[in-house]
């Protein structure tokens, strides 16, 4: 069964701020309780509904995280 939650609740669950819940939350096939928070932060991005423009190139925006390599960027751009 899949359940839709609002993004702020989901982020709090992922970060472990809500620990008293029933059921299982999966990231791909992994239980998020088994993924350390620092690792979860490396693989998770929150995009809010608020839009704003900042200076920089498209590359700057795609590689805003220090964990994104140029290879990751091109792989993401090539996916359909």
N, C-alpha and C positions, 0 to 999 in steps of 0.2 A: 504494500500500500504506500502511495506517495502522498505527502501532505505539503501544502504550500503555506509558508510562513512569511511574515514581513521581514525585510532584509535586516533591520536592526535586531530583531529577535534571533535570526539565524546567525548573525555575527557574534552575538553574545553567547550563543550555544557553542559555536566553533571555538571561541576563545576560552571556553570553560567558565564563563561568568554565571551561567545557569548550570548547576550540576545536579539538581534534583528534578529529573525528568524521567519519564518512562519510555521505553522503546530504544531504538538504535538509530543513530545518525551515521550515514555512510558517505564517504568521499570516494567515489568510484566504487571499489569493492571493500574498502577498508573502514572499519569502525573508527570514528574520529577520536574516541577515547584512547585508542592505541597509538595515535599520532601525537608526538610532542608539540606543544603550542608553538615553539620557535620554528619547527618544520612546517606546521600548518600556515604560519604567517608567510613563509617563503613561497607557498604554492597557491595562496588565496589573494584575490583582489576584490575590493568593494568599489563598485561604480555607482555613484549616487545619481539621483534624478536631476540634480542641480547641474546646469551647464555653465561653463565659463571658458573664456579664451585666455591663454597665457602665451607669452613670447616663447619662441622655440620652433624647432622643426618637427616634422612628423616623427622622425627618428627619435628626437628628444622625448616625445610623448610616449612612444612605444617602448622605450627603454628607461622609463622613469625609475623602475626598481633596479637596485644594484645587483639583483639576482638574474636579470635578463641579459643574456649574451646576444651578440649580433646574430649568431646562428639561430638562437631561439626566435628572434624577431623575424628573420627571413622564413623560418619554418611556419610561423604563425601566419605570415602574409600569404604563403603559398597554399594554405588550407582553404578548401571551398566550403 
